[in-house]
Amino acid sequence: MEHFFRHAYGRLVSVLARKVGVQHLGLVEDAVQGALLTALTAWVARGVPHQPEAWLYQVAHNNLMGVLRRETGRARILHAAGNHAQEPQQDANDPHFDGEVRDELLRMLFVCCHDALPQESRLALALKTLCGLGTSEIAQRLFTTEANIHKRLARARERLRELPADTGTPPLEAMQARLPSVHAVIYLLFNEGYLSVQQQDAIRRELCDEAIRLASLLAAHPVGATPQTFALLALMFLHAARLAARQDASGGLLLLEEQDRTLWDQATIQQGMVWLERSASGETFTRYHAEAGIAAQHCLAPSFEQTNWEEIAGLYAMLERIDPSPLHILNRAVAVAQYQGPAAALALLDGLVPPSWLLGHHLWAAVLADLHRRAGNVAQADQYRGQALALAPTENIRDLLRRRLMAVGT
């Protein structure tokens, strides 16, 4: 039910926002949330209807029209939207586009990534409104606080209310300008599925599937058929191929070296490699190319020990050059430790002053705890281990860190 509601939420918001305009996005969200709450009661009492999403659409539509009737100056909206009592039928998997983006959710991603909004607000708005992520999940993904996410959402909705009423597919030039932001939203959506910061689920496969679906539709559109999109698809397929091996029987997370590689989906790996080959066209090299290359090295390695860690470290160095971030240096140090030892990795991090957003994240402390443990620096390892465990966002991640940071001699 939760998976269905999350998927339905983004689609319903997209369809209704197109009818009444993104200026009224707050009203649309309230109407959809009201429909979901009504469904929880009605469906328990009377059972799930034959067409549950159509049922939700009708209730949300009625909720929205009721609010608009109580407000002044909405006659034009009511006249236009009132003619659509039923949700329009559409094949969401139809990959063919004739200029128009036919998938409502993908189209609304371009609308929400409006140039008038700051990049941070675009990502927060799309992830919250269309992808159904909570503010705490978005805050973790964007390395900020929930309070900042609330502010960004409020500013984004306020700015959208000031824009001209246009709910169609943006012009070609606008879509091209917004494509990097759409890529970023899909990438973050996949990441939340791959390693969730939600307390009850370590992995949310439905989010990974939805991200791949949206990227596949994007790759079939003339605007989205770019090496960046192909590289993003390659990255997601190569990661998705390993999902089945990333948890034990009880749902706990497994370290890469603990995973049963016979469970990796070879057909999905092959899909990823095909997209990676397609992404090599032209002279464009993006962070998605580098990350897909890293994922490919893991997928093609016969074992953890036989992984080409030097190649992975080199790819992280390239990633740092094209998209500077201390996270890439941190990941490069992890790879360097595998083929040159923990002392070389610590030397790489020596003198690096992490920004406040990284100091407040468990990754920085976890990597340093592991490197100092392997180097025999017991006091430093204990200090950073305590920080990492305290900062871990979920018990699943905390359990993984305990096992990793308590291990001996790896």
QUIBELPE-V530502 format. One record per run of one state. SS is the DSSP state (A for helix, B for strand, O for the rest). FROM is the first residue (numbers start at 1). TO is the last residue. If there is no record, write none. Layout:
SS_FROM_TO / SS_FROM_TO
This chain:
O_1_1 / A_2_20 / O_21_21 / A_22_46 / O_47_51 / A_52_69 / O_70_74 / A_75_81 / O_82_103 / A_104_112 / O_113_118 / A_119_130 / O_131_134 / A_135_141 / O_142_145 / A_146_162 / O_163_171 / A_172_194 / O_195_204 / A_205_219 / O_220_226 / A_227_240 / O_241_242 / A_243_245 / O_246_246 / B_247_247 / O_248_252 / B_253_253 / O_254_255 / A_256_258 / O_259_260 / A_261_263 / O_264_265 / A_266_279 / O_280_286 / A_287_300 / O_301_308 / A_309_322 / O_323_325 / A_326_340 / O_341_341 / A_342_349 / O_350_355 / A_356_359 / O_360_361 / A_362_375 / O_376_377 / A_378_391 / O_392_394 / A_395_406 / O_407_410
